[in-house]
Amino acid sequence: MVILKKVSAALAAAAVLFGAGAFAQDQEYAEQVRKVAEGELQLWITDPVMIYAIKEQNVAHAGLTERKIKRLDRRWIAEGGSGPMIGDLLDRQASVLLRDRRELSGGIITEIIVMDQYGLNVAISDPTSDYFQGDEAKYLETYLLGPGAVHVSDIEFDESTQQVQTQVSMTVVDPETGEPIGAVTFGINLEVLNN
């Protein structure tokens, strides 16, 4: 019943946002979000602070085992949104930069997550529910596909913010080599984007 309620709310919100043919226009919204990502947001992820943070973590995590990744993820989840591991990540210069960029977006950007080569958080604008994003489309359909890969998620209605939103994710490349070094995800508030 709760799932049906969430689906109905999302459908209703999408219908209000895009009109009766909401799902016939999926390509239209995806293309609009993709243009935003490949424009200004692409510049955000080439910031030297961001590139340095990803490369530094890739070196620190070189050879990380699946077992260690799971242990780190469990520790993050156990902190429940606040704790030393999450606090350390939020205090990093790259995370501060992401929060500033989110705030300056005029409400279009709801969250930003930067990931390393394994799909582990490098920098975040806000606490995430887990540390490991490597089993999700935001990583699987970007970093693993290489440079230029962009993934736009389905439209979702976020109950906590009461907003219709999507996520757009991209591969992050080393500007010096052109090689993939990580991925980034931006939460996009579609209601603000379309105003």
C-alpha positions in Angstrom: 0.0 0.0 0.0 2.8 2.4 0.9 4.6 1.6 -2.4 1.5 2.2 -4.4 1.0 5.5 -2.6 4.5 6.6 -3.5 4.1 5.5 -7.1 0.8 7.4 -7.3 2.3 10.5 -5.8 5.2 10.4 -8.2 2.9 9.9 -11.2 0.7 12.7 -10.1 3.6 15.0 -9.5 5.1 14.1 -12.9 1.7 14.7 -14.6 1.4 18.1 -13.0 4.9 19.0 -14.0 4.8 17.7 -17.6 1.1 17.5 -18.4 -1.0 14.5 -19.3 1.6 12.9 -21.6 4.2 12.9 -18.9 5.8 9.6 -19.7 5.7 10.2 -23.4 8.0 13.1 -22.7 10.6 11.2 -20.8 13.1 11.8 -23.6 12.4 15.5 -23.5 13.1 15.9 -19.8 16.1 13.6 -20.0 17.5 15.7 -22.9 17.0 18.9 -20.9 18.7 17.5 -17.9 21.5 16.1 -20.1 22.1 19.6 -21.6 22.4 21.1 -18.1 24.9 18.3 -17.1 27.0 18.6 -20.2 27.1 22.4 -19.9 27.8 24.2 -16.6 27.9 21.0 -14.4 30.6 19.6 -16.6 32.7 22.6 -15.7 32.1 22.0 -12.0 33.6 18.5 -12.1 36.8 19.7 -13.9 37.6 22.0 -10.9 41.2 21.2 -9.8 40.0 20.7 -6.2 37.6 18.0 -7.3 40.1 16.3 -9.6 42.8 16.3 -6.9 40.4 14.8 -4.3 39.4 12.0 -6.6 42.9 11.2 -7.7 44.2 11.3 -4.1 41.5 8.9 -2.9 42.1 6.5 -5.9 45.8 6.3 -4.7 44.7 5.8 -1.1 42.2 3.1 -2.1 44.5 1.3 -4.6 44.0 -2.4 -4.2 41.0 -2.1 -2.0 39.2 -5.4 -1.6 35.5 -6.1 -1.9 35.5 -7.1 1.8 37.1 -3.8 2.9 34.6 -1.9 0.7 31.7 -3.7 2.4 33.2 -3.0 5.9 33.5 0.7 5.1 30.0 0.9 3.8 28.6 -0.8 6.9 30.5 1.6 9.1 29.0 4.6 7.2 25.5 3.2 7.4 25.9 2.6 11.1 26.7 6.2 11.7 23.2 7.1 10.6 23.9 10.4 8.9 26.4 11.7 11.5 29.6 10.3 12.9 33.3 10.6 12.5 33.5 9.0 9.0 30.7 11.1 7.6 31.9 14.2 9.4 35.4 13.8 8.0 34.1 13.6 4.5 31.8 16.6 4.9 34.7 18.7 6.2 36.9 18.0 3.2 37.5 21.0 0.9 35.9 19.3 -2.0 32.7 18.7 0.0 32.6 22.3 1.1 33.0 23.4 -2.5 30.0 21.1 -3.5 27.8 22.6 -0.8 28.7 26.1 -2.0 27.8 25.1 -5.6 24.5 23.5 -4.5 23.6 26.7 -2.6 24.4 28.9 -5.6 22.3 26.8 -8.0 19.1 28.6 -7.0 17.4 25.3 -5.9 18.1 23.4 -9.2 20.7 21.2 -7.6 19.5 19.2 -4.6 22.6 17.1 -3.9 26.0 16.3 -5.3 28.0 13.1 -4.9 31.5 12.6 -6.2 32.8 9.0 -6.4 36.2 7.4 -6.8 37.2 4.5 -9.1 35.4 2.0 -6.9 32.2 4.0 -6.5 33.0 5.2 -2.9 32.2 8.7 -1.9 35.0 11.2 -2.3 33.0 14.4 -1.7 29.3 15.0 -0.9 27.1 18.1 -0.5 24.9 16.2 2.0 25.2 12.9 3.9 24.3 9.9 1.8 22.5 6.8 3.0 25.5 4.7 2.0 29.2 5.1 1.3 29.4 2.7 -1.6 27.6 3.8 -4.8 29.4 1.2 -7.0 26.4 -1.1 -7.2 24.1 1.7 -8.5 23.4 3.0 -12.0 25.0 6.3 -11.1 28.3 4.5 -11.2 27.7 1.4 -13.3 26.4 3.5 -16.2 29.0 6.2 -16.1 32.5 5.3 -14.8 32.4 1.7 -16.2 31.3 3.0 -19.6 34.2 5.5 -19.8 34.6 9.1 -20.9 31.5 10.9 -22.1 29.0 8.6 -20.4 25.9 10.3 -18.9 23.1 8.6 -17.1 19.7 10.2 -16.3 17.6 8.4 -13.7 13.8 8.1 -13.8 11.7 10.9 -12.4 11.0 10.5 -8.7 8.9 12.2 -6.2 11.0 12.8 -3.0 8.7 12.7 0.0 11.1 14.4 2.3 11.5 17.5 0.1 8.1 17.1 -1.6 9.9 17.7 -4.9 9.9 16.1 -8.3 13.5 15.3 -9.1 15.9 13.2 -11.1 19.6 12.4 -10.9 22.1 13.0 -13.7 25.5 11.2 -13.4 28.6 11.5 -15.5 32.1 10.0 -15.7 34.8 12.2 -14.3 38.0 12.1 -16.4 41.6 13.2 -15.6 42.0 16.4 -17.7 45.7 15.5 -18.2 45.2 11.9 -19.5 41.5 11.8 -20.6 41.2 8.6 -18.5 38.2 7.9 -16.2 39.0 8.5 -12.5 35.5 8.5 -11.0 31.9 9.6 -11.4 29.6 12.4 -10.2 25.9 12.5 -9.5 23.7 15.7 -9.4 20.2 15.6 -7.9 18.1 17.9 -10.1 14.9 19.6 -9.0 12.7 19.4 -12.1 10.2 21.9 -10.8 12.8 24.6 -10.4 14.6 23.6 -13.6 11.4 24.1 -15.6 10.6 27.6 -14.1 
